[in-house]
Amino acid sequence: MSHNVLDVTSTEPSTIAELIKDCADLPDSLMASSGAVPQQRAAAPWRVSEANTAQVREMDDYGC
């Protein structure tokens, strides 16, 4: 029984130079920005409930 072996080449870059070349070959339509970056917003306040504190109260590492 014979097996045919196909010559398979990788489409993934194997060096940083190949990666840069691949990126440079992208069409402009894929490089175009889809819109402005949203403005940064404040994070919601962070709170720890009594139930969470109770879970670690006896553990010295947590300093409760």
mmCIF file of the N, C-alpha and C atoms, coordinates in Angstrom:
data_MODEL
# 
_entry.id   MODEL 
# 
loop_
_atom_site.group_PDB 
_atom_site.id 
_atom_site.type_symbol 
_atom_site.label_atom_id 
_atom_site.label_alt_id 
_atom_site.label_comp_id 
_atom_site.label_asym_id 
_atom_site.label_entity_id 
_atom_site.label_seq_id 
_atom_site.pdbx_PDB_ins_code 
_atom_site.Cartn_x 
_atom_site.Cartn_y 
_atom_site.Cartn_z 
_atom_site.occupancy 
_atom_site.B_iso_or_equiv 
_atom_site.pdbx_formal_charge 
_atom_site.auth_seq_id 
_atom_site.auth_comp_id 
_atom_site.auth_asym_id 
_atom_site.auth_atom_id 
_atom_site.pdbx_PDB_model_num 
ATOM 1   N N  . MET A 1 1  ? 0.841   -1.163 0.000  1.00 0.00 ? 1  MET A N  1 
ATOM 2   C CA . MET A 1 1  ? 0.000   0.000  0.000  1.00 0.00 ? 1  MET A CA 1 
ATOM 3   C C  . MET A 1 1  ? 0.896   1.239  0.000  1.00 0.00 ? 1  MET A C  1 
ATOM 4   N N  . SER A 1 2  ? 0.705   2.120  -0.940 1.00 0.00 ? 2  SER A N  1 
ATOM 5   C CA . SER A 1 2  ? 1.543   3.318  -0.988 1.00 0.00 ? 2  SER A CA 1 
ATOM 6   C C  . SER A 1 2  ? 0.762   4.517  -0.477 1.00 0.00 ? 2  SER A C  1 
ATOM 7   N N  . HIS A 1 3  ? 1.492   5.440  0.095  1.00 0.00 ? 3  HIS A N  1 
ATOM 8   C CA . HIS A 1 3  ? 0.896   6.654  0.630  1.00 0.00 ? 3  HIS A CA 1 
ATOM 9   C C  . HIS A 1 3  ? 1.439   7.843  -0.144 1.00 0.00 ? 3  HIS A C  1 
ATOM 10  N N  . ASN A 1 4  ? 0.562   8.734  -0.518 1.00 0.00 ? 4  ASN A N  1 
ATOM 11  C CA . ASN A 1 4  ? 0.993   9.963  -1.178 1.00 0.00 ? 4  ASN A CA 1 
ATOM 12  C C  . ASN A 1 4  ? 1.183   11.043 -0.116 1.00 0.00 ? 4  ASN A C  1 
ATOM 13  N N  . VAL A 1 5  ? 2.313   11.690 -0.167 1.00 0.00 ? 5  VAL A N  1 
ATOM 14  C CA . VAL A 1 5  ? 2.612   12.756 0.775  1.00 0.00 ? 5  VAL A CA 1 
ATOM 15  C C  . VAL A 1 5  ? 2.550   14.076 0.014  1.00 0.00 ? 5  VAL A C  1 
ATOM 16  N N  . LEU A 1 6  ? 1.702   14.969 0.509  1.00 0.00 ? 6  LEU A N  1 
ATOM 17  C CA . LEU A 1 6  ? 1.577   16.276 -0.124 1.00 0.00 ? 6  LEU A CA 1 
ATOM 18  C C  . LEU A 1 6  ? 2.622   17.222 0.432  1.00 0.00 ? 6  LEU A C  1 
ATOM 19  N N  . ASP A 1 7  ? 3.093   18.104 -0.428 1.00 0.00 ? 7  ASP A N  1 
ATOM 20  C CA . ASP A 1 7  ? 4.021   19.138 0.009  1.00 0.00 ? 7  ASP A CA 1 
ATOM 21  C C  . ASP A 1 7  ? 3.188   20.244 0.653  1.00 0.00 ? 7  ASP A C  1 
ATOM 22  N N  . VAL A 1 8  ? 3.210   20.314 1.975  1.00 0.00 ? 8  VAL A N  1 
ATOM 23  C CA . VAL A 1 8  ? 2.405   21.275 2.713  1.00 0.00 ? 8  VAL A CA 1 
ATOM 24  C C  . VAL A 1 8  ? 3.313   22.378 3.226  1.00 0.00 ? 8  VAL A C  1 
ATOM 25  N N  . THR A 1 9  ? 2.927   23.604 2.969  1.00 0.00 ? 9  THR A N  1 
ATOM 26  C CA . THR A 1 9  ? 3.681   24.730 3.488  1.00 0.00 ? 9  THR A CA 1 
ATOM 27  C C  . THR A 1 9  ? 2.837   25.440 4.526  1.00 0.00 ? 9  THR A C  1 
ATOM 28  N N  . SER A 1 10 ? 3.474   25.947 5.515  1.00 0.00 ? 10 SER A N  1 
ATOM 29  C CA . SER A 1 10 ? 2.790   26.644 6.593  1.00 0.00 ? 10 SER A CA 1 
ATOM 30  C C  . SER A 1 10 ? 2.429   28.053 6.149  1.00 0.00 ? 10 SER A C  1 
ATOM 31  N N  . THR A 1 11 ? 1.235   28.487 6.503  1.00 0.00 ? 11 THR A N  1 
ATOM 32  C CA . THR A 1 11 ? 0.838   29.861 6.209  1.00 0.00 ? 11 THR A CA 1 
ATOM 33  C C  . THR A 1 11 ? 1.132   30.768 7.393  1.00 0.00 ? 11 THR A C  1 
ATOM 34  N N  . GLU A 1 12 ? 1.568   30.201 8.492  1.00 0.00 ? 12 GLU A N  1 
ATOM 35  C CA . GLU A 1 12 ? 1.905   30.984 9.685  1.00 0.00 ? 12 GLU A CA 1 
ATOM 36  C C  . GLU A 1 12 ? 3.357   31.452 9.596  1.00 0.00 ? 12 GLU A C  1 
ATOM 37  N N  . PRO A 1 13 ? 3.617   32.709 9.930  1.00 0.00 ? 13 PRO A N  1 
ATOM 38  C CA . PRO A 1 13 ? 5.003   33.189 9.916  1.00 0.00 ? 13 PRO A CA 1 
ATOM 39  C C  . PRO A 1 13 ? 5.829   32.492 10.993 1.00 0.00 ? 13 PRO A C  1 
ATOM 40  N N  . SER A 1 14 ? 7.078   32.226 10.675 1.00 0.00 ? 14 SER A N  1 
ATOM 41  C CA . SER A 1 14 ? 7.944   31.557 11.648 1.00 0.00 ? 14 SER A CA 1 
ATOM 42  C C  . SER A 1 14 ? 9.005   32.489 12.221 1.00 0.00 ? 14 SER A C  1 
ATOM 43  N N  . THR A 1 15 ? 9.092   33.705 11.687 1.00 0.00 ? 15 THR A N  1 
ATOM 44  C CA . THR A 1 15 ? 10.034  34.684 12.220 1.00 0.00 ? 15 THR A CA 1 
ATOM 45  C C  . THR A 1 15 ? 9.316   36.026 12.345 1.00 0.00 ? 15 THR A C  1 
ATOM 46  N N  . ILE A 1 16 ? 9.891   36.930 13.100 1.00 0.00 ? 16 ILE A N  1 
ATOM 47  C CA . ILE A 1 16 ? 9.302   38.258 13.260 1.00 0.00 ? 16 ILE A CA 1 
ATOM 48  C C  . ILE A 1 16 ? 9.313   38.997 11.924 1.00 0.00 ? 16 ILE A C  1 
ATOM 49  N N  . ALA A 1 17 ? 10.343  38.788 11.116 1.00 0.00 ? 17 ALA A N  1 
ATOM 50  C CA . ALA A 1 17 ? 10.416  39.434 9.804  1.00 0.00 ? 17 ALA A CA 1 
ATOM 51  C C  . ALA A 1 17 ? 9.261   38.981 8.909  1.00 0.00 ? 17 ALA A C  1 
ATOM 52  N N  . GLU A 1 18 ? 8.949   37.680 8.935  1.00 0.00 ? 18 GLU A N  1 
ATOM 53  C CA . GLU A 1 18 ? 7.831   37.166 8.155  1.00 0.00 ? 18 GLU A CA 1 
ATOM 54  C C  . GLU A 1 18 ? 6.505   37.740 8.669  1.00 0.00 ? 18 GLU A C  1 
ATOM 55  N N  . LEU A 1 19 ? 6.379   37.873 9.972  1.00 0.00 ? 19 LEU A N  1 
ATOM 56  C CA . LEU A 1 19 ? 5.164   38.431 10.547 1.00 0.00 ? 19 LEU A CA 1 
ATOM 57  C C  . LEU A 1 19 ? 4.962   39.878 10.099 1.00 0.00 ? 19 LEU A C  1 
ATOM 58  N N  . ILE A 1 20 ? 6.038   40.665 10.134 1.00 0.00 ? 20 ILE A N  1 
ATOM 59  C CA . ILE A 1 20 ? 5.959   42.065 9.707  1.00 0.00 ? 20 ILE A CA 1 
ATOM 60  C C  . ILE A 1 20 ? 5.585   42.143 8.229  1.00 0.00 ? 20 ILE A C  1 
ATOM 61  N N  . LYS A 1 21 ? 6.185   41.292 7.415  1.00 0.00 ? 21 LYS A N  1 
ATOM 62  C CA . LYS A 1 21 ? 5.874   41.284 5.983  1.00 0.00 ? 21 LYS A CA 1 
ATOM 63  C C  . LYS A 1 21 ? 4.415   40.902 5.766  1.00 0.00 ? 21 LYS A C  1 
ATOM 64  N N  . ASP A 1 22 ? 3.924   39.900 6.487  1.00 0.00 ? 22 ASP A N  1 
ATOM 65  C CA . ASP A 1 22 ? 2.523   39.491 6.360  1.00 0.00 ? 22 ASP A CA 1 
ATOM 66  C C  . ASP A 1 22 ? 1.586   40.638 6.726  1.00 0.00 ? 22 ASP A C  1 
ATOM 67  N N  . CYS A 1 23 ? 1.910   41.365 7.769  1.00 0.00 ? 23 CYS A N  1 
ATOM 68  C CA . CYS A 1 23 ? 1.067   42.478 8.200  1.00 0.00 ? 23 CYS A CA 1 
ATOM 69  C C  . CYS A 1 23 ? 1.097   43.614 7.180  1.00 0.00 ? 23 CYS A C  1 
ATOM 70  N N  . ALA A 1 24 ? 2.242   43.834 6.571  1.00 0.00 ? 24 ALA A N  1 
ATOM 71  C CA . ALA A 1 24 ? 2.376   44.897 5.580  1.00 0.00 ? 24 ALA A CA 1 
ATOM 72  C C  . ALA A 1 24 ? 1.580   44.571 4.321  1.00 0.00 ? 24 ALA A C  1 
ATOM 73  N N  . ASP A 1 25 ? 1.327   43.290 4.082  1.00 0.00 ? 25 ASP A N  1 
ATOM 74  C CA . ASP A 1 25 ? 0.598   42.868 2.883  1.00 0.00 ? 25 ASP A CA 1 
ATOM 75  C C  . ASP A 1 25 ? -0.921  42.899 3.059  1.00 0.00 ? 25 ASP A C  1 
ATOM 76  N N  . LEU A 1 26 ? -1.405  43.290 4.244  1.00 0.00 ? 26 LEU A N  1 
ATOM 77  C CA . LEU A 1 26 ? -2.849  43.333 4.458  1.00 0.00 ? 26 LEU A CA 1 
ATOM 78  C C  . LEU A 1 26 ? -3.474  44.419 3.580  1.00 0.00 ? 26 LEU A C  1 
ATOM 79  N N  . PRO A 1 27 ? -4.642  44.148 3.023  1.00 0.00 ? 27 PRO A N  1 
ATOM 80  C CA . PRO A 1 27 ? -5.300  45.180 2.215  1.00 0.00 ? 27 PRO A CA 1 
ATOM 81  C C  . PRO A 1 27 ? -5.731  46.367 3.074  1.00 0.00 ? 27 PRO A C  1 
ATOM 82  N N  . ASP A 1 28 ? -5.770  47.540 2.473  1.00 0.00 ? 28 ASP A N  1 
ATOM 83  C CA . ASP A 1 28 ? -6.148  48.750 3.196  1.00 0.00 ? 28 ASP A CA 1 
ATOM 84  C C  . ASP A 1 28 ? -7.528  48.634 3.830  1.00 0.00 ? 28 ASP A C  1 
ATOM 85  N N  . SER A 1 29 ? -8.436  47.898 3.191  1.00 0.00 ? 29 SER A N  1 
ATOM 86  C CA . SER A 1 29 ? -9.787  47.767 3.733  1.00 0.00 ? 29 SER A CA 1 
ATOM 87  C C  . SER A 1 29 ? -9.789  47.075 5.100  1.00 0.00 ? 29 SER A C  1 
ATOM 88  N N  . LEU A 1 30 ? -8.801  46.232 5.353  1.00 0.00 ? 30 LEU A N  1 
ATOM 89  C CA . LEU A 1 30 ? -8.702  45.572 6.655  1.00 0.00 ? 30 LEU A CA 1 
ATOM 90  C C  . LEU A 1 30 ? -7.954  46.427 7.665  1.00 0.00 ? 30 LEU A C  1 
ATOM 91  N N  . MET A 1 31 ? -7.179  47.373 7.184  1.00 0.00 ? 31 MET A N  1 
ATOM 92  C CA . MET A 1 31 ? -6.389  48.217 8.066  1.00 0.00 ? 31 MET A CA 1 
ATOM 93  C C  . MET A 1 31 ? -7.156  49.456 8.529  1.00 0.00 ? 31 MET A C  1 
ATOM 94  N N  . ALA A 1 32 ? -8.234  49.798 7.836  1.00 0.00 ? 32 ALA A N  1 
ATOM 95  C CA . ALA A 1 32 ? -8.979  51.014 8.147  1.00 0.00 ? 32 ALA A CA 1 
ATOM 96  C C  . ALA A 1 32 ? -9.633  50.899 9.515  1.00 0.00 ? 32 ALA A C  1 
ATOM 97  N N  . SER A 1 33 ? -9.652  52.002 10.213 1.00 0.00 ? 33 SER A N  1 
ATOM 98  C CA . SER A 1 33 ? -10.275 52.055 11.534 1.00 0.00 ? 33 SER A CA 1 
ATOM 99  C C  . SER A 1 33 ? -11.784 52.033 11.377 1.00 0.00 ? 33 SER A C  1 
ATOM 100 N N  . SER A 1 34 ? -12.456 51.319 12.240 1.00 0.00 ? 34 SER A N  1 
ATOM 101 C CA . SER A 1 34 ? -13.913 51.244 12.173 1.00 0.00 ? 34 SER A CA 1 
ATOM 102 C C  . SER A 1 34 ? -14.577 52.343 12.989 1.00 0.00 ? 34 SER A C  1 
ATOM 103 N N  . GLY A 1 35 ? -13.820 53.169 13.643 1.00 0.00 ? 35 GLY A N  1 
ATOM 104 C CA . GLY A 1 35 ? -14.404 54.251 14.423 1.00 0.00 ? 35 GLY A CA 1 
ATOM 105 C C  . GLY A 1 35 ? -13.425 54.750 15.464 1.00 0.00 ? 35 GLY A C  1 
ATOM 106 N N  . ALA A 1 36 ? -13.834 55.764 16.154 1.00 0.00 ? 36 ALA A N  1 
ATOM 107 C CA . ALA A 1 36 ? -12.984 56.354 17.183 1.00 0.00 ? 36 ALA A CA 1 
ATOM 108 C C  . ALA A 1 36 ? -12.932 55.463 18.418 1.00 0.00 ? 36 ALA A C  1 
ATOM 109 N N  . VAL A 1 37 ? -11.866 55.587 19.146 1.00 0.00 ? 37 VAL A N  1 
ATOM 110 C CA . VAL A 1 37 ? -11.716 54.838 20.404 1.00 0.00 ? 37 VAL A CA 1 
ATOM 111 C C  . VAL A 1 37 ? -12.614 55.505 21.441 1.00 0.00 ? 37 VAL A C  1 
ATOM 112 N N  . PRO A 1 38 ? -13.412 54.729 22.175 1.00 0.00 ? 38 PRO A N  1 
ATOM 113 C CA . PRO A 1 38 ? -14.301 55.333 23.169 1.00 0.00 ? 38 PRO A CA 1 
ATOM 114 C C  . PRO A 1 38 ? -13.511 56.034 24.273 1.00 0.00 ? 38 PRO A C  1 
ATOM 115 N N  . GLN A 1 39 ? -14.108 57.052 24.846 1.00 0.00 ? 39 GLN A N  1 
ATOM 116 C CA . GLN A 1 39 ? -13.486 57.778 25.943 1.00 0.00 ? 39 GLN A CA 1 
ATOM 117 C C  . GLN A 1 39 ? -13.364 56.881 27.168 1.00 0.00 ? 39 GLN A C  1 
ATOM 118 N N  . GLN A 1 40 ? -12.301 57.080 27.916 1.00 0.00 ? 40 GLN A N  1 
ATOM 119 C CA . GLN A 1 40 ? -12.097 56.326 29.140 1.00 0.00 ? 40 GLN A CA 1 
ATOM 120 C C  . GLN A 1 40 ? -13.151 56.751 30.154 1.00 0.00 ? 40 GLN A C  1 
ATOM 121 N N  . ARG A 1 41 ? -13.654 55.806 30.921 1.00 0.00 ? 41 ARG A N  1 
ATOM 122 C CA . ARG A 1 41 ? -14.653 56.132 31.932 1.00 0.00 ? 41 ARG A CA 1 
ATOM 123 C C  . ARG A 1 41 ? -14.221 55.585 33.278 1.00 0.00 ? 41 ARG A C  1 
ATOM 124 N N  . ALA A 1 42 ? -14.751 56.171 34.314 1.00 0.00 ? 42 ALA A N  1 
ATOM 125 C CA . ALA A 1 42 ? -14.384 55.756 35.670 1.00 0.00 ? 42 ALA A CA 1 
ATOM 126 C C  . ALA A 1 42 ? -14.954 54.368 35.965 1.00 0.00 ? 42 ALA A C  1 
ATOM 127 N N  . ALA A 1 43 ? -14.186 53.592 36.678 1.00 0.00 ? 43 ALA A N  1 
ATOM 128 C CA . ALA A 1 43 ? -14.643 52.263 37.080 1.00 0.00 ? 43 ALA A CA 1 
ATOM 129 C C  . ALA A 1 43 ? -15.657 52.393 38.201 1.00 0.00 ? 43 ALA A C  1 
ATOM 130 N N  . ALA A 1 44 ? -16.530 51.415 38.281 1.00 0.00 ? 44 ALA A N  1 
ATOM 131 C CA . ALA A 1 44 ? -17.505 51.395 39.366 1.00 0.00 ? 44 ALA A CA 1 
ATOM 132 C C  . ALA A 1 44 ? -16.771 51.232 40.696 1.00 0.00 ? 44 ALA A C  1 
ATOM 133 N N  . PRO A 1 45 ? -17.305 51.801 41.769 1.00 0.00 ? 45 PRO A N  1 
ATOM 134 C CA . PRO A 1 45 ? -16.656 51.651 43.077 1.00 0.00 ? 45 PRO A CA 1 
ATOM 135 C C  . PRO A 1 45 ? -16.538 50.171 43.453 1.00 0.00 ? 45 PRO A C  1 
ATOM 136 N N  . TRP A 1 46 ? -15.448 49.838 44.107 1.00 0.00 ? 46 TRP A N  1 
ATOM 137 C CA . TRP A 1 46 ? -15.188 48.464 44.496 1.00 0.00 ? 46 TRP A CA 1 
ATOM 138 C C  . TRP A 1 46 ? -15.549 48.298 45.956 1.00 0.00 ? 46 TRP A C  1 
ATOM 139 N N  . ARG A 1 47 ? -16.383 47.332 46.246 1.00 0.00 ? 47 ARG A N  1 
ATOM 140 C CA . ARG A 1 47 ? -16.820 47.104 47.624 1.00 0.00 ? 47 ARG A CA 1 
ATOM 141 C C  . ARG A 1 47 ? -16.694 45.625 47.967 1.00 0.00 ? 47 ARG A C  1 
ATOM 142 N N  . VAL A 1 48 ? -16.372 45.369 49.227 1.00 0.00 ? 48 VAL A N  1 
ATOM 143 C CA . VAL A 1 48 ? -16.285 44.001 49.731 1.00 0.00 ? 48 VAL A CA 1 
ATOM 144 C C  . VAL A 1 48 ? -17.392 43.836 50.763 1.00 0.00 ? 48 VAL A C  1 
ATOM 145 N N  . SER A 1 49 ? -18.219 42.824 50.554 1.00 0.00 ? 49 SER A N  1 
ATOM 146 C CA . SER A 1 49 ? -19.334 42.610 51.482 1.00 0.00 ? 49 SER A CA 1 
ATOM 147 C C  . SER A 1 49 ? -18.841 41.941 52.760 1.00 0.00 ? 49 SER A C  1 
ATOM 148 N N  . GLU A 1 50 ? -19.662 42.008 53.784 1.00 0.00 ? 50 GLU A N  1 
ATOM 149 C CA . GLU A 1 50 ? -19.341 41.341 55.050 1.00 0.00 ? 50 GLU A CA 1 
ATOM 150 C C  . GLU A 1 50 ? -19.209 39.838 54.832 1.00 0.00 ? 50 GLU A C  1 
ATOM 151 N N  . ALA A 1 51 ? -20.019 39.277 53.946 1.00 0.00 ? 51 ALA A N  1 
ATOM 152 C CA . ALA A 1 51 ? -19.942 37.834 53.659 1.00 0.00 ? 51 ALA A CA 1 
ATOM 153 C C  . ALA A 1 51 ? -18.574 37.475 53.077 1.00 0.00 ? 51 ALA A C  1 
ATOM 154 N N  . ASN A 1 52 ? -18.051 38.320 52.179 1.00 0.00 ? 52 ASN A N  1 
ATOM 155 C CA . ASN A 1 52 ? -16.722 38.060 51.616 1.00 0.00 ? 52 ASN A CA 1 
ATOM 156 C C  . ASN A 1 52 ? -15.644 38.180 52.679 1.00 0.00 ? 52 ASN A C  1 
ATOM 157 N N  . THR A 1 53 ? -15.746 39.187 53.528 1.00 0.00 ? 53 THR A N  1 
ATOM 158 C CA . THR A 1 53 ? -14.772 39.392 54.594 1.00 0.00 ? 53 THR A CA 1 
ATOM 159 C C  . THR A 1 53 ? -14.792 38.222 55.570 1.00 0.00 ? 53 THR A C  1 
ATOM 160 N N  . ALA A 1 54 ? -15.985 37.707 55.883 1.00 0.00 ? 54 ALA A N  1 
ATOM 161 C CA . ALA A 1 54 ? -16.116 36.593 56.819 1.00 0.00 ? 54 ALA A CA 1 
ATOM 162 C C  . ALA A 1 54 ? -15.402 35.341 56.301 1.00 0.00 ? 54 ALA A C  1 
ATOM 163 N N  . GLN A 1 55 ? -15.348 35.167 54.981 1.00 0.00 ? 55 GLN A N  1 
ATOM 164 C CA . GLN A 1 55 ? -14.700 33.982 54.408 1.00 0.00 ? 55 GLN A CA 1 
ATOM 165 C C  . GLN A 1 55 ? -13.204 33.944 54.705 1.00 0.00 ? 55 GLN A C  1 
ATOM 166 N N  . VAL A 1 56 ? -12.579 35.089 54.895 1.00 0.00 ? 56 VAL A N  1 
ATOM 167 C CA . VAL A 1 56 ? -11.134 35.120 55.105 1.00 0.00 ? 56 VAL A CA 1 
ATOM 168 C C  . VAL A 1 56 ? -10.744 35.693 56.464 1.00 0.00 ? 56 VAL A C  1 
ATOM 169 N N  . ARG A 1 57 ? -11.708 35.923 57.325 1.00 0.00 ? 57 ARG A N  1 
ATOM 170 C CA . ARG A 1 57 ? -11.447 36.585 58.603 1.00 0.00 ? 57 ARG A CA 1 
ATOM 171 C C  . ARG A 1 57 ? -10.374 35.874 59.421 1.00 0.00 ? 57 ARG A C  1 
ATOM 172 N N  . GLU A 1 58 ? -10.349 34.568 59.431 1.00 0.00 ? 58 GLU A N  1 
ATOM 173 C CA . GLU A 1 58 ? -9.408  33.808 60.263 1.00 0.00 ? 58 GLU A CA 1 
ATOM 174 C C  . GLU A 1 58 ? -8.067  33.572 59.575 1.00 0.00 ? 58 GLU A C  1 
ATOM 175 N N  . MET A 1 59 ? -7.913  34.073 58.375 1.00 0.00 ? 59 MET A N  1 
ATOM 176 C CA . MET A 1 59 ? -6.662  33.867 57.621 1.00 0.00 ? 59 MET A CA 1 
ATOM 177 C C  . MET A 1 59 ? -5.742  35.064 57.827 1.00 0.00 ? 59 MET A C  1 
ATOM 178 N N  . ASP A 1 60 ? -4.631  34.858 58.504 1.00 0.00 ? 60 ASP A N  1 
ATOM 179 C CA . ASP A 1 60 ? -3.701  35.936 58.819 1.00 0.00 ? 60 ASP A CA 1 
ATOM 180 C C  . ASP A 1 60 ? -3.171  36.657 57.571 1.00 0.00 ? 60 ASP A C  1 
ATOM 181 N N  . ASP A 1 61 ? -3.009  35.932 56.446 1.00 0.00 ? 61 ASP A N  1 
ATOM 182 C CA . ASP A 1 61 ? -2.457  36.534 55.235 1.00 0.00 ? 61 ASP A CA 1 
ATOM 183 C C  . ASP A 1 61 ? -3.299  37.688 54.703 1.00 0.00 ? 61 ASP A C  1 
ATOM 184 N N  . TYR A 1 62 ? -4.571  37.709 55.048 1.00 0.00 ? 62 TYR A N  1 
ATOM 185 C CA . TYR A 1 62 ? -5.476  38.733 54.502 1.00 0.00 ? 62 TYR A CA 1 
ATOM 186 C C  . TYR A 1 62 ? -5.620  39.940 55.426 1.00 0.00 ? 62 TYR A C  1 
ATOM 187 N N  . GLY A 1 63 ? -5.087  39.902 56.615 1.00 0.00 ? 63 GLY A N  1 
ATOM 188 C CA . GLY A 1 63 ? -5.053  41.044 57.506 1.00 0.00 ? 63 GLY A CA 1 
ATOM 189 C C  . GLY A 1 63 ? -6.410  41.580 57.950 1.00 0.00 ? 63 GLY A C  1 
ATOM 190 N N  . CYS A 1 64 ? -7.372  40.735 58.120 1.00 0.00 ? 64 CYS A N  1 
ATOM 191 C CA . CYS A 1 64 ? -8.698  41.173 58.542 1.00 0.00 ? 64 CYS A CA 1 
ATOM 192 C C  . CYS A 1 64 ? -8.774  41.270 60.061 1.00 0.00 ? 64 CYS A C  1 
# 
